[in-house]
Amino acid sequence: MPLYHKLGDFPQKRHTQFEKPNGGFYYEQLFGTEGFHGHSSLSYHVHRPTQVKEILNSYSVEPKIAIGKNIKSLLFKGFELKPENDFLDSRKPLLVNKDCIIGLAAPKESLRKYFYKNADADEMIFIHRGKGKLRTMLGNIPFEYGDYLIIPRGIIYQIEFDTEDNRLFFVESFAPFYTPKRYKNQSGQHLEHSPFCERDFILPNELETHDEKGDFLIKIKKEGMIHEVVYATHPFDVVGWDGYNFPYGFSIHNFEPITGRVHQPPPVHQTFETATFVVCSFCPRLYDYHPKAIPAPYNHSNIDSDEVLYYVDGDFMSRNNIEQGHITLHPKGIPHGPAPGAMERSIGHKETQELAVMVDTFRPLMVTEEAMGLDDGQYYKSWTEA
């Protein structure tokens, strides 16, 4: 079965009366994905969750495309992205297609002046730098360096930082995030060969229940627009919920790498999947132990997917001159592999301390104007012999 979780109080039977201690009823809300087919939770609210008082401004945040049909391998210097105070303003889309938006953010301040909801996409936020708390209508999740935060579409949230130097790598997906099917049995439990299990997930806790009326600003992202909507009651008014659809965290440091006598292909690093792309975690691990092993990856053709690598920490052995916060794009249509000298240099090494996140998309990615502002301009030539 998928992971079930619950917080607070709720009636024994769903869709039945749930009375408040001082009279009246709590209001039930079904929170699900993929219509009535996907994972769902039932939440119980102090006030009706449907009370919209006003719609203020609406404005476009659609990415501006610089390269629509790309064949060039690119490197973006992510830490050159200038920090901004506001959480949403700091989020910059770099690579996009019909299935996802991949980007960076460097927010300096906590998101407390308004609430945010992505009505179109599930969000994966990887914490490269920073520490704090994700506050949501279904409970709060602490986070720190190396954590993935998975936030289903429709979740209303704020994000609270204990730090000012925050660096985030994010993916917005128009299909839900799941853990890979091959790691799970028929009922959905993670199997013994899975590189992580259910006890590794960071589940929501510390359910906030606010019984407040007033003007509460929620910025809702929908179809490339931000709509500023005023709710009549505090959106964190849930007294209890249970189900399978909720935000959660997972630390990349809890991913247990799968190794072998010879070099293992990228799917062994897979951490999440959607219907349209996969996410992999490259973590510190022992190298291959065949006596003639070549630890560096073999050259391979990108025929079916665009490959995006976000470099987090350590020395990434297959590349030259890679630094923290760099992003590389290896587009479908041309092969790629280790940088010149990297294969030979890897022979005899016993382990790596590299840390990186990879996103492989099944549709080609377009490159935004924001991305080109971080482009090094030379990466596509980096396989040429000197």
Buried (B, 14 or more C-beta within 10 A) or exposed (E): EBBEBBBBEBBEEEEEEBEEEEEEEBBBBEBBBEEEEBBBBBBBBBBEBEEEEEEEEEEEBEBEBBBEEBEEBBBBBBBEBEBBEEBBEBBBBBBBBEBBBBBBBBBBBBBEEBBBBBEBBBBBBBBBBBBBBBBBBBBBBBBBBBBBBBBBBBBBBBBBBEBEEBBBBBBBBBBBBBBBEEBBEEEBBBEEEBBBBEEBBBBBEEBBBBEEEEEBBBBBBBEEBBBBBBBBBBBBBBBBBBBBBBBBBBBBBBBEBBBEEEBBEBEBBBBBBBEBBBBBBBBBBEBBEEEEBBBBBEEEEBEEBBBBBBBBBBEBBBBEEBEBBBBBBBBBEBEBBBBBEBBEBBEEEEEBEBBBBBBBBBBBBBBBBBBBBBBBEEBBEBBEEE
